[in-house]
Amino acid sequence: MGRAWVNDKPFSYKSIALDSIDELRTPVLGTNCQITQLRSGRLKGRLTRASVGDVTFSIGSFSLPIRATGVLSQTRLTIGTLLRASDSVRGWWGPVNPGTIFIMPANVDHYNVYSGGASFAGMSLDSIELAMILGNEGPLSDPNFWSQRRQHRAESRRTAQEIERHLLVVMAHLAKHDTLSPTTADFLKRSVVDAFAMHLLTANSASPAIASTFRIVKDVEEYVDARSHRPVHVSEICAQLNVSRRTLYRSFDDVLGVGPSTFLRQKRLSWVHAELRRLDPKTTRVTQVATEFGFIELGRFSQHYKLLFGEYPNETLRRRI
């Protein structure tokens, strides 16, 4: 990783191979999200994260279906795009195509379901600074433009490739240098911003039309998250959220492609996976972690874990970050 101080602010570059869902929880430096693996296997991919001053940006790829949700940042604006996908991608607005640009203000929730492997690009920065950089770009120079969750559909099929190419040029420069002059840093920062902004001026804007099925799945997740210390039965969910079992199953199949029981188990398994990657293998017992997340039948827990992640939980613990 190269690092220098320009106007008291660092720049950085780091590219890593992915072997689990954990690094995807921080798709761009300064952001955070919840990731649930939806299909069996060992996730593979690559994540390249960089920064120039206060602007952070990344390009990432992953090989398996996942669900990504949560508030990306409490304080910063996040802009992202889908570069390519091996299967369908759905979000709050419906189907997502490569080149579609998402604008996620601070403290605003996002929700994307990837039915297969995919790659993405993203950028995070302060919305006021962004508006100042784009001072002569019409609506983009208005801070209020960046205060609402938006989706902009790409006008050209080349949009995704052009965004990726611009970011790769900047990343290649950062990877080769240990210092940056103030003028070079400013130019590179503007180049990163322009990679997205140049397409927002011509893209078609859309407002989120959240489907009822998405809302049901989201409500179920929020209910379960508030009770992460214990398992939650489907019948409890139906009673507490006043939704029929048939509607519940149809909603989960429509949004995630799996039933609610399967998804909720995968979600808890993903929580265990994250903990095992974080904790010290010398002082951690897998059984204790599994029990904390509501797995009582430990034999079945290990089988489900191996089926989803392609390894046993004690193997994950031994190769923690």
N, C-alpha and C positions, 0 to 999 in steps of 0.2 A: 504494500500500500504506500503510495506516495503521499507526502504530507508537507505542506508549507503554510506559512501564515501570511495572508494578504489582507491588509487593512485589519489586522487582528482576527481574521477569520480563516479557518483551515480549508484545504481542499483534500479530497480523498478519492481513492479508487480501490475496489476489492471485488474479485470475481471468485465464486465458490461453486463447487459441484454439490448438488442436492442429493441426499439419500433418505430424506424423510420430509414430512410436512412442516417441520418446525421452523425452518428459515423462512418459509412462506408467510409466517405470521407477521413478519416485518418486510412487506414487499418493497417498500421504499424507506430509507432511513428516516426516522422520526414518525413512522406510522406503525399501527398495530391492528391486527384483525384476528378473528376466530376462523380456524380452518378445520373442516371435518373431511376426512377421506371417505369417499363413497363407494369405492370398489377395491377388491383385494389386490395385493401386490406391494412390492417395494417401490415407492415413488422415486423417480430419477428426474434430473433436470439441472439447470444452472441459473444462478442469480448473480447479476453484476450490479453492484450499487456504487454510486459515486456522488460527490457533492462539490459544489463551487460556491463559497460563501454560504449564504443561508439557503441556497437552492439545492435540494437533494433529488436524485433521479435514478432510475433503474431500468433494466431489461431482465426479464425472467422467463423461464419455461419450466413446465412440469409435465409428467407423463400419464397421470391418472386422473379420473374424475374427482373433483373436490367441490365443496361448498365453502364460500368465503363470505363472511358477514361481520358486522360490528362497526363501531365508530373508528375510522382510520386515524384521526387525530383530534385531540381536544382543542388545539390551538391553531392549527395550520390548514391551509387549503390543499387538497390533493386532486390532481388531474391524472387520468389514466386512459389507456386505450388497449383494446384487444388487437394483437398483432396477427395471430393466426390461431386456428382451432381445428382439431381433428374430428370434433363432433359439435353438437349444438351448445350454445351458451345462452342462458337466460338471466335477466335481472328484473329490477322493479318495473322497467319499461317494456318488458317482453323480450323477444329474441334479440341477441346482440351479434352484430356482424363485425369482422375485422375493420379497423379504422374508426369505429364508433368511439367518440371521446366522451368521457364521464367527468363531470365537475362535482366534487364532493367538498362542500365547505366544512369548516371546523365543527365538530360535535354533531355531525349528521351521519346517520346510519346508512350503510350500503349493503347490498345483497346480490351475489352472483352465484349461479350454479353452472359448473362446467361439466358437461357430460362425457368429456374425454380430455386428452392432453391439450395443452394450449400454451401460448406465449403472450406476454404482455409488456407494456412499457408504462412508466408512471413518473410523476414529478410532484414534489411537495415543497411549499414555500408560504410565506406570509402574503395574504391577499392584497394588503396595502402596497407592499413592495412590488407585487406583480402588476398592479394597476399603474404604478409609477414607471415601471419598465416599458409598459405599453401606452405611454402617455399620449400618443398621437394615433391610436388605433380605434377611434370611435367608441362603441359601447364597451370594448375590452378595457378601456382606460377608466371606466366607472367602477369603483369598488363594489357598488350594489350588484353589478353583473355577477360577481363572484360569490355573492352571499346566498345564492339559491342553488339547490341541487338541480343539475341539468344533465341532459344527454344530447349530444350532437351527432347526427348520423353523417357519415362521410359522404362527400359529394363524388369522390373518385375512388376506384378500387386501389389506386396507388397510395392512398393516404397512409395506410399502415406501414408500407415499405419506406415511404419518405420520412415518417417520424422515426422509425428504427434507424435509418441511415444517418440522419442528423445526430441522433444520440450516440451512435457508435463512433462517429468522427470525434466527438468531444471526449468520449471515454478513451479512445485510442491515444489522444493527446495527453490526458491525465496519467495514463499508464506508463508513458515514456518519460515523464518529467518529475523532478523532485521539487521544483520551485515554479512559481508563476509570478510574472510581473502584474501589478495592479491593472494595467490596460488589457493584458491577455486574460486575466481572470474575469474582468467585466465583459469582454467579448464572448468568452465561453459561456458565461451565465446567460447572456442574452440569446446565444445560440440554442441553449436548452429550452428556454421559454418560447422562442420562435418556432421550435420544432412542433409544438402543439398549437400555438396561437395562429400561425399562418393558415391552419385548416379550420379553425373556429370561425373565421370571418366569412367562410363560404359554406360551412356545414349547415344542415337543416336541424333546427332545434326541436326538441320534444319535451313535454312535461310528463312526469311519472304518472302512469295510470296503473296503480297497484291492483292486481287481480285479487279476487276474494280468496283464491287458493293460496296465494303468497301470504296474505294477511293471516290466514288460519295457521299456516306453518310457522310464521313469525311469532304469533301469539303462543303457540305451543312451546317454541324454543325459549321464549322469555319466562314462561311458567316453569319449565324444567330447569333453566339456569338459576332461578331463584331458590331451587331445591337441589342443588348439585351435590349436597351431602347425603342424598338418599335416592334410591331408584323410584321412578314414578310410573305407575301402571297406566295403560291406555284407558281403562275404565275411569280412573281418577281424572284424567285429562278431559274426557268427554263430559263428565259431570260438572267439573269446575268451569269449563269454558263454554258449556251449553252447546255442544256440537255433537251430531250423531256419529257413531262409529263409521258408518258408510261414507259420510262426508269427509271425515278425518282421513280415511285411507285413500279416498279419491284425490284429496288435496296433496297428500305426500307423494302419491304416485305421479301426479301431474307436475309437481315442482321438482322433486328430487329423484324420481324413478325408483324409489324403494318405499316400503311400508313404514309407518311411524315407529313400530317396535324395533325394526332393523336400524332405522336411522338413529333413534335415541341410544341404542347400544353402540353404534359406531361413534356417536358423539362422545359418550363416556369413555370409550376405548381411546379416542383421540386425546382426551384429557389425561388419561393414564400415560399415554405415549409421551406427551409433553412433559409430564412430571418425571418420568424415568430418564428422559434426556437431560433434565435439569439437575437432578439430585446426585449426590455422591454415592457411587456403587459400594463404597466401603462401609457406609452406615445406613444404607437403604435396603429394606426388604420388599420385594415385589408384592407379597401377600398384603402387607400393610397399606401400600398405595392402592392396590385393587379394592380392598375393603373400604377405604376412604371414599371411593367413587361408586360405591353401591354394589360391587360384585361380590356375591356371597358364595356362589358355586365356583370355586377357584379352578377346578379342572376344566369346566366349560369356558371360564374366562380365558384361560391360556389357549384353548382351541380357537375361540373367536378372535383372539388377538393375533395368533399366528396366521389365521385365514386372511385377516384384513391387512396386516403389515408385512407378511412374508417372513416373519421371525418371531421367536418367543420373547416374552417380556424381559426375561433375564438377559437375553442377547442385546436388547435395546439398552438396558441399564449399563451393560459393560462397554458400549460404544458411545456413551454420552459425550456431549460437546465439552 
